[in-house]
Amino acid sequence: MQVRKRRRPVRADGQQDPPPPGGLDLDLISRLPDAVLGTVVSLLPTKDGARTQALSRRWRPLWRSADAPLNLAAAPDLACDDESRAALVSRILSGHPGPARRLSLRLALALSPRGPGEADGWFRSASLAGLQDLEVTNLEWGSHYPLPPHPLARFAPTLCVLRLGGCRFPGPAAPPPPSFPRLKQIMLFNVGISEDTLQSVISGCAVLQSISLHNMSFGRLCISSPTLRSISVEGVFTFRELVIDDAPCLERLLPIYPDDGPATIRVIRAPKLEVLGFLSQGIFRLHLGTTVFQRMIAVTMTTKMRALKILVLECAPNLDLVVDFLKCFPCLEKLYVIFSEGKDMNIAGKYDQLDPIECLELHLKEVVLKNYCGGHRLYIDFAKFFLSNAKVLRKMEIGGRYNYKSNCNIDDWMCYLRRQLQLVNRASEDARIEVKVNKFTRHVRTHDLSVADPFD
């Protein structure tokens, strides 16, 4: 039988590597085409991508070839000062033919020895043609890097992700924001931008999926988008009102730090909204269609949002308050309650079977209670309410506040919490109780839309 000899791979410079000693080639990865290897190199961090040049003569030309779109991240490094790092960035940009996949500048741009003009020159580099992911972060707290308009105009046709931190968006005197036909994600942290400009940017995005606003200041921000799926608002400085005017594809509305704003949230049209939270008394007024909550207390209950599946509430153990939200979201499947101390602690009366709550009868499968105080009767009764009335409940997760200085060990403490919730007659015999040490965090994966529950 004749064995067919494999051709040795052709390098990016058109030459072939010499045959290995003994005729046996075990480097199967190097047999892949340049386009595939270039994609691998492009997905690596900048340092690791550059180091592939040392692997072999086969890999040496790939990092500086068009088959490996440039992935350039310039961040502070203790081993190199700002001047050296800036020179390295300039050298990489001048040595790569392009195109570029990602540019991340995390520098003290406002106070750079060469001034912000050097970064402006980087944005004009020919190697950044076709840029897909742009991140510009000014690390000098208290100052804003004035982002020039030309990179936005230049990268607009190909940009998919835009991350800005500590920057100032081009002002009213600059040309109007361009259209972004491919932009899917916008993340803004402490960015100086007007409501009108941001609304113009959003309206110019044909396929926008998510927008995240961190430490921002707005009076009234009105959002309309036919494609937007996720809105996250975190740690804002001043934010009086957020209006979701028309968002037919919106699935997630996440005011992560409601005590910081917006003071008012109005959802006029979002028929596919599935995930909502955190809601707390920090939101003075919440309008869901024609239903209105004021500091989490129902004022009118005329609209029911049947699409909502996941709800996060931050409140004292107050069943009257929570039950009104359950009525507003009849198809709710998962409820998070983050307990906080407050004067509004109380427990509602017994569940009226003649006035059933649809989600308790048919849909609510999981309840997660955080900051749970097992020694307090109101917390125990709150948990028992769901065990007694949620007929399709599968799981209740208790995140208890355990005192490591106590004489009780953690296993005995968790058994104690489970014993408190023993019931003779549960509404769902399949419901299991999981007790954990409370590790509550507000961090959520707002932009990973492949994750069904960003709070899990």
Disulfide bonds with the S-S distance in Angstrom:
none
